[in-house]
């Protein structure tokens, strides 16, 4: 009976996705026809992306993200819209529906180019991320595989609304990022924080200077890398910045940094008075590189994050909790429309002293993903991939096979 209900829900979700894609395709076709009769820029433009990913079971939650959904089991319809306001301003928006759960507004911001002869733009609202490289590749076709890098998706056991009272409490939740619980703050089980939440955008203001060989961007926003926000939850702000250089054709080098308060006001209020006024920040640094030549595209990226975590009982956490994620990715075109890709990925954690010994505060994770993609037509891409995941310090080693259909207008 439960299986029948689940199948019915899945059928309805597939029907909703197909209907939405059909309607968006009709809008896009009408726009293309109108554009063919006019060379003027469109006042209102739409873009649509739909994807359907299926996979074998992920019982250890290796691919679950901060929205509590799996990157390898996902039905997504995304609609982008751009409305021009005069010569140097536009409003951009993105609506999203995941797994048929209802539409949400995942991006909405104003972009202004104040100087006609300078490559400067200002963006305000729910804005694109400044930090890192992977999170800024917004569309599925930019990801040659189905999974996401661990630094941008994997859930650690740390939370912003619930805090450990001691190092022992922290280690009790080791490897439990899918559902963790601590005694200070919100008294419920919930998902932990990733290093960077790539599936959500933050709200704030951003300035970007994009010259031919150098791009510099900086932003002030409500949330943090691990917990982007629409509404502020702690009266704090995040400052982030990125520098990107293109020294030669096919080579892109980037560096990023961010700092922001991540602990919620409710969790801070549950701390003793002497601990409430201390800094409870996430600090992060990133470095990335991309090189393309001929049939090859190579990418590498590293993210380092530190969270200041207050504790009130012995054994105390005497230093911030550190985590780092690094990955190497390669894609090779085999023939027109066909490519192969691989990604090698690792997520590591700093050590704390508890239970009379020194241990990593969360369980390190490694992943190898192999896949291939084939373009059936210009706007329809099929992918298949196999992941091998390992979680150190726990009895979890899991292989996952996945397939994905991706199309856009």
C-alpha positions in Angstrom: 0.0 0.0 0.0 2.8 2.4 0.9 4.7 1.5 -2.3 1.5 2.2 -4.3 1.1 5.6 -2.7 4.8 6.4 -3.3 4.5 5.4 -6.9 1.4 7.6 -7.3 3.2 10.6 -5.8 6.2 10.0 -8.1 3.8 9.8 -11.1 2.1 13.0 -10.2 5.5 14.7 -9.7 6.7 13.5 -13.1 3.5 14.7 -14.7 3.8 18.2 -13.1 7.5 18.4 -14.3 6.6 17.3 -17.8 3.7 19.8 -18.0 5.9 22.6 -16.7 8.6 21.8 -19.3 6.1 21.7 -22.1 4.7 25.1 -21.2 8.1 26.6 -20.8 9.1 25.2 -24.1 6.1 26.8 -25.8 7.1 30.1 -24.2 10.7 29.8 -25.3 9.7 28.8 -28.9 7.4 31.8 -29.1 10.2 34.1 -27.9 12.7 32.6 -30.4 10.2 33.3 -33.2 9.8 36.9 -32.0 13.6 37.4 -31.7 14.1 36.2 -35.3 12.0 39.2 -36.4 13.8 41.7 -34.3 17.4 42.4 -33.6 16.6 44.6 -30.5 17.4 43.2 -27.0 14.4 41.6 -25.4 12.6 43.5 -22.7 11.6 40.3 -21.0 13.5 37.0 -21.5 13.0 33.5 -20.1 15.1 30.4 -19.7 14.1 27.0 -18.6 16.0 24.0 -17.2 14.6 20.7 -16.2 16.3 17.6 -14.9 15.4 14.2 -13.6 18.0 12.1 -11.6 17.5 8.6 -10.4 19.9 6.4 -8.5 20.3 3.3 -6.4 19.8 3.6 -2.6 22.0 6.1 -0.6 21.4 4.7 2.9 24.4 6.5 4.3 23.2 10.0 3.0 26.4 10.7 1.2 24.6 12.9 -1.4 22.0 14.7 0.7 22.2 18.5 0.8 21.0 21.3 3.1 17.5 21.1 1.6 17.3 17.5 2.9 17.2 16.1 -0.6 19.6 14.0 -2.6 21.6 15.4 -5.6 21.3 11.9 -7.3 17.5 11.6 -6.7 16.0 14.8 -7.9 13.3 16.1 -10.1 13.8 19.8 -10.8 12.2 22.5 -12.9 13.9 25.9 -13.0 12.7 29.0 -14.7 14.9 32.1 -15.1 13.5 35.5 -16.0 15.2 38.8 -16.9 13.3 42.1 -17.1 15.3 45.0 -18.6 14.8 48.4 -16.9 16.3 51.1 -19.1 19.7 50.8 -20.7 21.8 49.7 -17.7 19.5 47.9 -15.3 17.6 44.7 -15.1 15.6 42.6 -12.6 16.6 38.9 -12.6 14.6 36.1 -10.9 14.7 32.3 -10.7 11.8 30.1 -9.7 12.4 26.5 -8.8 10.3 23.4 -8.1 12.0 20.3 -6.6 10.4 16.9 -6.5 7.0 18.4 -7.0 6.9 20.0 -3.6 5.8 23.4 -4.8 7.4 26.4 -6.4 9.9 28.6 -4.6 11.7 31.8 -5.5 15.4 30.9 -5.3 16.8 34.1 -6.7 15.5 37.7 -7.1 17.8 40.6 -7.5 18.4 44.0 -9.2 21.4 44.4 -11.4 22.6 47.9 -12.2 25.5 49.0 -14.3 26.1 52.6 -13.1 28.9 53.6 -15.5 28.3 53.0 -19.2 32.0 52.9 -20.0 33.2 50.8 -17.0 32.8 47.0 -16.4 31.2 47.6 -13.0 27.8 46.2 -11.9 26.0 46.3 -8.6 23.5 43.5 -7.6 21.1 43.6 -4.7 18.6 41.1 -3.4 18.9 37.3 -3.3 22.2 37.4 -5.2 24.6 34.9 -7.0 27.4 33.7 -4.7 30.8 35.4 -4.7 32.8 32.6 -3.0 34.3 29.7 -4.9 34.0 28.4 -8.5 31.6 25.4 -8.3 28.6 27.3 -6.7 28.8 29.9 -9.5 28.3 27.3 -12.2 24.6 27.4 -11.7 23.2 25.1 -14.4 23.3 21.3 -14.6 25.1 21.3 -18.0 28.1 22.9 -16.3 28.5 19.9 -14.1 29.9 16.9 -16.2 28.8 14.5 -13.4 25.6 13.9 -11.4 27.0 14.3 -7.9 28.3 17.5 -6.4 31.7 18.1 -4.8 31.7 17.2 -1.1 32.7 20.7 0.1 29.5 22.1 -1.6 27.0 19.5 -0.6 28.0 17.1 2.2 26.3 17.7 5.6 28.6 17.9 8.6 27.3 17.2 12.1 27.6 20.9 13.0 24.4 23.1 13.3 23.7 26.8 13.6 20.7 26.5 15.8 21.8 23.8 18.2 25.2 23.7 19.9 27.2 21.1 21.8 27.8 21.7 25.5 31.2 20.0 25.4 33.6 18.2 23.1 32.1 14.9 24.2 28.6 16.1 22.9 30.2 16.9 19.5 31.9 13.5 19.1 28.6 11.7 19.9 27.2 13.1 16.7 30.3 12.3 14.6 29.2 11.2 11.1 25.5 12.1 11.8 25.1 15.2 9.5 21.8 13.8 8.1 20.3 14.3 11.6 22.2 15.6 14.6 21.1 16.9 18.1 22.8 19.0 20.8 21.6 20.2 24.2 22.0 24.0 23.6 19.4 25.7 21.4 16.7 24.0 19.3 15.8 20.7 21.0 15.1 18.7 17.8 17.0 16.5 15.4 17.8 18.2 12.2 20.3 18.3 9.3 23.8 19.7 9.8 25.7 22.4 7.8 27.9 21.9 4.7 31.0 23.8 4.2 29.3 25.7 1.4 25.6 25.4 0.6 25.6 25.5 -3.2 21.9 24.8 -3.6 20.9 28.1 -1.9 21.7 31.8 -2.6 22.2 34.5 0.1 20.5 37.8 0.4 22.5 41.0 0.3 24.4 43.4 -2.0 27.3 42.7 -4.3 29.7 44.7 -6.4 31.7 43.2 -9.3 34.4 44.6 -11.6 34.8 42.3 -14.7 37.7 43.4 -16.9 39.2 41.3 -19.7 41.7 39.4 -17.6 40.7 40.2 -14.0 37.4 40.0 -12.2 37.0 41.2 -8.6 33.8 40.8 -6.6 32.7 41.5 -3.0 29.4 41.1 -1.1 27.8 41.8 2.2 24.9 39.3 3.0 22.6 38.0 5.6 23.8 34.5 6.1 27.0 32.5 5.8 28.5 30.1 3.3 27.1 27.1 5.2 23.7 28.7 5.9 22.6 31.3 3.4 19.5 33.3 4.5 16.6 35.3 3.2 15.9 36.8 6.6 18.6 37.5 9.2 18.6 35.1 12.2 21.4 36.6 14.3 21.8 40.3 13.6 25.2 39.4 12.0 26.4 39.9 8.4 28.8 38.0 6.1 31.5 39.7 4.1 32.8 37.7 1.1 35.2 38.4 -1.8 36.7 36.8 -4.8 39.5 37.6 -7.3 39.7 35.7 -10.6 42.4 36.1 -13.2 42.8 34.7 -16.7 46.5 35.0 -17.5 46.3 33.1 -20.7 43.8 31.5 -23.1 42.1 28.5 -21.4 43.4 29.1 -17.9 41.4 30.6 -15.0 42.7 31.0 -11.4 40.6 32.1 -8.5 40.8 32.9 -4.8 38.0 33.5 -2.3 37.4 34.5 1.3 34.4 34.9 3.6 33.6 35.6 7.2 30.1 35.7 8.9 28.3 35.0 12.1 26.6 31.6 11.8 25.0 30.9 15.3 21.4 31.9 15.5 20.2 34.4 18.1 18.1 31.7 19.8 21.0 29.4 20.2 23.2 32.2 21.5 20.6 33.2 24.0 20.7 29.7 25.4 24.4 30.1 26.3 25.7 31.3 29.6 26.1 35.1 29.8 29.9 35.1 29.5 29.7 33.1 26.2 27.1 35.2 24.4 29.2 38.1 23.4 32.1 36.1 21.9 32.6 35.7 18.2 30.7 32.8 16.7 31.8 33.0 13.1 32.5 30.9 10.1 35.7 31.9 8.3 36.5 30.3 4.9 39.1 30.5 2.2 39.0 29.0 -1.3 41.3 28.5 -4.2 40.4 27.1 -7.6 41.9 26.6 -11.1 40.4 25.6 -14.5 42.4 24.7 -17.6 41.0 23.8 -21.0 42.9 22.7 -24.1 41.6 20.7 -27.1 39.4 17.9 -25.9 40.2 18.3 -22.2 38.8 20.4 -19.4 40.5 20.1 -16.0 39.3 21.7 -12.7 40.7 21.7 -9.2 39.3 23.4 -6.1 39.9 23.6 -2.4 37.8 25.1 0.4 39.0 25.6 4.0 36.5 26.5 6.7 36.7 27.2 10.5 33.7 27.6 12.8 34.0 29.1 16.3 31.9 26.8 18.6 31.2 27.9 22.2 31.1 25.1 24.8 30.0 25.4 28.5 31.3 22.1 30.0 34.5 20.2 30.1 36.1 19.0 27.9 36.0 22.4 26.3 36.6 23.1 22.6 39.7 25.2 22.9 40.0 26.1 19.2 37.7 26.6 16.2 36.5 23.5 14.3 38.3 23.1 11.0 37.2 21.4 7.8 38.6 21.2 4.3 37.4 19.9 1.0 39.4 19.4 -2.1 38.6 17.9 -5.5 40.1 17.2 -8.9 37.8 16.9 -11.9 38.5 16.0 -15.6 36.3 15.9 -18.7 37.3 14.7 -22.1 35.3 14.9 -25.3 35.4 11.6 -27.1 33.4 12.5 -30.2 30.8 15.2 -31.0 28.2 15.0 -28.3 29.9 12.4 -26.2 32.2 12.9 -23.2 33.7 11.1 -20.2 34.4 12.6 -16.8 35.7 11.8 -13.4 36.1 13.5 -10.0 38.2 12.6 -7.0 37.0 14.2 -3.8 37.9 14.4 -0.1 36.6 16.1 3.0 38.7 16.2 6.1 38.3 17.6 9.6 40.5 19.0 12.4 41.0 17.1 15.7 39.6 17.7 19.2 40.5 16.1 22.5 37.7 14.2 24.2 37.2 10.9 25.9 40.8 11.0 26.8 42.1 10.9 23.2 42.5 13.1 20.1 39.9 12.5 17.4 38.6 14.2 14.3 35.4 16.1 15.2 33.5 14.6 12.2 34.1 11.5 10.1 36.4 12.2 7.0 34.7 11.3 3.7 36.2 10.4 0.3 34.5 9.9 -3.1 35.4 8.8 -6.6 32.9 9.4 -9.3 33.1 8.2 -12.9 30.6 9.1 -15.6 29.7 9.9 -19.2 27.4 12.2 -21.0 25.8 12.2 -24.4 24.0 15.1 -26.1 20.9 13.7 -27.9 20.3 17.1 -29.3 21.6 20.6 -28.6 19.4 21.1 -25.5 19.0 17.5 -24.3 21.8 15.8 -22.3 21.8 12.3 -20.8 24.3 11.4 -18.1 25.3 8.2 -16.3 27.7 7.9 -13.4 29.0 5.6 -10.7 30.1 6.8 -7.2 32.2 5.0 -4.6 32.0 6.7 -1.2 33.9 6.1 2.0 33.3 7.5 5.5 36.3 7.0 7.8 35.8 5.9 11.4 32.4 4.4 10.6 31.2 1.2 8.9 30.1 2.9 5.7 31.4 2.3 2.3 28.8 2.7 -0.5 28.6 2.4 -4.2 25.9 4.4 -6.0 24.8 4.2 -9.7 22.9 7.2 -11.1 21.4 8.4 -14.3 20.2 11.9 -15.3 18.2 13.5 -18.1 18.8 17.3 -18.5 17.2 19.7 -20.9 16.9 23.4 -21.3 15.4 26.1 -23.5 
